[in-house]
Amino acid sequence: MAAHIEVKERAKNRVSGILGSRYPFLQGPMRLITLGEMAAAVSEAGGCGVIAASGLSGERLRQELKRARELTTRPVAVNIPIYRPNALEAMEIAIEEGVTVIYTSAGNPAKIMERARAAGVRIIHKVSNLEMGVKAQAAGVDAVVAMGFEAGGHVGREQITTFCLIPQLADALVIPVIASGGIADARGVAAAFALGAEGVEVGTRLVATHECPVPEFFKEAVCRASIGDTLLLGREAMPIRVLKNRVTARVAGMDETEADRRIASEGDAHYVQEGGDKDTAVMPCGQAAGMIKQVQHISEVVEAMMKNAGAIAKDIVHTLEEEAG
C-alpha cells in the first residue's frame, strides 16, 4: 500500500499526463453524439474529448478525426468497444490518424495491448467492478475508468455505485483510476478525488451544452429531469440507463426477458440520434441529470467543475482543521 501512495505523490497528475490534457477531465463517449466537433470543444476547454467509434464506418471515423484536428491541436481520444466486429479496424484508423489515447470498453483489453504498445498508444479501459479493474491492470492498460451504476448509457450489471467502486479500485490498483457516474458539478469532482480517483469522466452534464449535437428536446429533458427520472433497459443483455418517456416506460413495464427481446429485435430504431421525439426517442442519461438546470457552453462547464473543485477541497480541509483545534 505504501508503494501505491508513493507512486501517486511523485506525479503532478497521472491522468492529465496520459491524456495530454490540461485537466484530468475525460469526456464520456456517446454513440453518434460525441463526434469530432464536440470532442474538439472538450479538448479546447482543457479536458480530453473522445470520439465514439461505435456506430461509425471506418471512413466516417476518419472524417470525424480529421474534423477534430481542424478545430484543435490538442489531443482527442477514440472510444472503441472491443466486442464490436470493427474494433480492430477502428484501432488501426485511430493509429493512422495520430491518436495517442484509445479508450476501450466492453471486452478484454488484452486483445489489443500488443498492437497499442507497438504504436506507442496509451490505453484506458472502462470497468464496473474490482475484478475487471485487476484484470485490466494485469493486461497492461495505463488507467481505468471506474463506472458507477449511476452513470448514463451502458452500465455494469453489478449495480455498484461510484461511491463504493472508486475507493476499492484506488486501494487495489497501482495504475490511476478515473471516476465515472454521477459527476455533474465541482462537488462531484472533489468527491471523486477524495475517494481516490485521479481524474473524472463526465457524460450527462455535457449533453446539456450548446456544442452537443443532440436535438433540443433531449437537452431540455435533461435540464427538467429529477434524480428519479431515469430507468434501466436491457437488464439481461447490456444494461443501459436512459431518460423516462413514453417509449422507455412501455418497454420497462415488461418483464426483463421480454424487454430484452424487444430491445434486441428493434435495435437502435428509436435511438435519439436516429429519429424520434421527446416521447419516442431513447435518450441515454445518468442520474446526475437531477443536478443539471441549464444549457451552457462546454468551456464553462469544464472550467467551473475543475476550478471550483479545488476551492471546495480547500474549504473542507480548513473546516476539518478548525474542528480539530
Backbone hydrogen bonds, N-H to C=O, Kabsch-Sander energy under -0.5 kcal/mol:
donor,donor_aa,acceptor,acceptor_aa,energy
5,I,1,M,-1.9
6,E,2,A,-2.3
7,V,3,A,-2.1
8,K,4,H,-1.5
9,E,5,I,-1.9
10,R,6,E,-1.5
11,A,7,V,-0.9
17,G,13,N,-1.7
18,I,14,R,-2.1
19,L,15,V,-2.8
20,G,16,S,-2.2
21,S,16,S,-1.2
23,Y,46,G,-3.2
25,F,23,Y,-2.1
26,L,200,V,-3.2
27,Q,48,C,-2.4
28,G,202,V,-3.0
32,L,54,S,-0.6
33,I,30,M,-2.2
34,T,30,M,-2.1
35,L,33,I,-1.8
39,A,35,L,-2.6
40,A,36,G,-2.2
41,A,37,E,-1.8
42,V,38,M,-1.9
43,S,39,A,-2.2
44,E,40,A,-2.7
45,A,41,A,-1.4
46,G,43,S,-1.3
47,G,42,V,-2.2
48,C,25,F,-2.4
49,G,47,G,-0.5
49,G,75,P,-0.6
51,I,77,A,-2.7
52,A,34,T,-2.2
52,A,50,V,-0.6
53,A,51,I,-0.7
53,A,79,N,-2.4
56,L,53,A,-2.3
61,L,57,S,-2.4
62,R,58,G,-2.1
63,Q,59,E,-2.1
64,E,60,R,-2.4
65,L,61,L,-2.3
66,K,62,R,-2.2
67,R,63,Q,-2.4
68,A,64,E,-2.2
69,R,65,L,-2.0
70,E,66,K,-1.4
71,L,67,R,-0.9
71,L,68,A,-0.8
72,T,68,A,-1.6
77,A,49,G,-2.9
78,V,101,V,-1.4
79,N,51,I,-2.6
80,I,78,V,-0.5
80,I,103,Y,-2.4
82,I,80,I,-0.5
82,I,105,S,-2.8
83,Y,106,A,-1.5
84,R,81,P,-1.3
87,A,84,R,-1.9
90,A,86,N,-2.5
91,M,87,A,-2.2
92,E,88,L,-2.2
93,I,89,E,-2.2
94,A,90,A,-2.5
95,I,91,M,-2.4
96,E,92,E,-2.6
97,E,93,I,-2.0
98,G,95,I,-1.6
99,V,94,A,-2.6
102,I,122,R,-2.6
103,Y,78,V,-3.1
104,T,102,I,-0.7
104,T,124,I,-2.7
105,S,80,I,-1.3
111,K,108,N,-1.6
112,I,109,P,-1.7
113,M,109,P,-0.8
114,E,110,A,-0.5
116,A,112,I,-2.3
117,R,113,M,-2.8
118,A,114,E,-2.1
119,A,115,R,-1.6
120,G,116,A,-0.6
120,G,117,R,-0.9
121,V,116,A,-2.7
122,R,100,T,-3.0
124,I,102,I,-2.0
125,H,143,A,-1.9
126,K,104,T,-2.1
127,V,145,V,-3.0
133,G,129,N,-1.6
134,V,130,L,-2.4
135,K,131,E,-2.2
136,A,132,M,-2.3
137,Q,133,G,-2.2
138,A,134,V,-2.2
139,A,135,K,-1.7
140,G,136,A,-0.8
140,G,137,Q,-1.1
141,V,136,A,-1.8
142,D,123,I,-2.9
143,A,123,I,-1.0
144,V,176,P,-2.0
145,V,125,H,-2.3
146,A,144,V,-0.6
146,A,178,I,-3.0
147,M,127,V,-2.9
147,M,145,V,-0.8
148,G,146,A,-0.7
148,G,180,S,-3.1
149,F,160,I,-1.8
151,A,148,G,-1.6
153,G,241,R,-2.1
155,V,239,P,-1.9
159,Q,156,G,-0.6
164,C,161,T,-0.7
165,L,161,T,-2.5
166,I,162,T,-2.2
168,Q,164,C,-0.9
169,L,165,L,-2.2
170,A,166,I,-2.9
171,D,167,P,-2.0
172,A,168,Q,-1.6
173,L,169,L,-2.4
178,I,144,V,-2.8
179,A,177,V,-0.5
179,A,199,G,-2.7
180,S,146,A,-2.2
181,G,201,E,-0.6
184,A,182,G,-0.7
188,G,185,D,-0.6
189,V,185,D,-1.5
190,A,186,A,-2.6
191,A,187,R,-2.4
192,A,188,G,-2.3
193,F,189,V,-2.1
194,A,190,A,-2.1
195,L,191,A,-1.8
196,G,193,F,-1.0
197,A,192,A,-2.4
198,E,177,V,-3.1
199,G,177,V,-0.8
200,V,24,P,-2.3
201,E,179,A,-3.2
202,V,26,L,-2.5
206,L,203,G,-1.0
207,V,203,G,-0.7
207,V,204,T,-1.3
208,A,204,T,-0.9
209,T,207,V,-1.7
210,H,296,Q,-1.9
212,C,209,T,-0.9
214,V,212,C,-0.6
218,F,215,P,-1.1
219,K,215,P,-1.4
220,E,216,E,-2.7
221,A,217,F,-2.0
222,V,218,F,-2.1
223,C,219,K,-2.1
224,R,220,E,-1.5
225,A,221,A,-1.3
229,D,226,S,-1.9
231,L,242,V,-2.3
233,L,240,I,-2.4
237,A,234,G,-1.3
240,I,233,L,-2.2
241,R,153,G,-3.1
242,V,231,L,-2.6
242,V,240,I,-0.5
243,L,283,M,-2.5
244,K,229,D,-2.5
247,V,279,D,-2.1
249,A,245,N,-2.3
250,R,246,R,-1.6
251,V,247,V,-1.7
252,A,248,T,-2.6
253,G,249,A,-1.2
254,M,251,V,-1.6
259,A,255,D,-2.5
260,D,256,E,-2.7
261,R,257,T,-2.1
262,R,258,E,-2.3
263,I,259,A,-2.5
264,A,260,D,-2.6
265,S,261,R,-2.1
266,E,262,R,-2.3
267,G,263,I,-2.0
269,A,266,E,-1.5
271,Y,268,D,-1.7
272,V,282,V,-2.0
274,E,271,Y,-2.8
275,G,272,V,-0.9
281,A,277,D,-2.5
282,V,270,H,-2.9
283,M,281,A,-0.7
285,C,241,R,-1.8
287,Q,150,E,-2.5
289,A,286,G,-1.8
290,G,287,Q,-1.7
291,M,288,A,-2.6
292,I,289,A,-1.7
293,K,291,M,-0.6
296,Q,208,A,-1.6
301,V,297,H,-1.9
302,V,298,I,-2.7
303,E,299,S,-2.1
304,A,300,E,-2.2
305,M,301,V,-2.4
306,M,302,V,-2.4
307,K,303,E,-2.4
308,N,304,A,-1.8
309,A,305,M,-1.1
310,G,306,M,-0.9
311,A,307,K,-1.2
312,I,308,N,-2.3
313,A,309,A,-2.3
314,K,310,G,-2.1
315,D,311,A,-2.2
316,I,312,I,-2.2
317,V,313,A,-2.3
318,H,314,K,-2.6
319,T,315,D,-2.6
320,L,316,I,-2.6
321,E,317,V,-2.4
322,E,318,H,-2.1
323,E,319,T,-2.4
324,A,320,L,-2.1
325,G,321,E,-0.5
325,G,322,E,-0.9
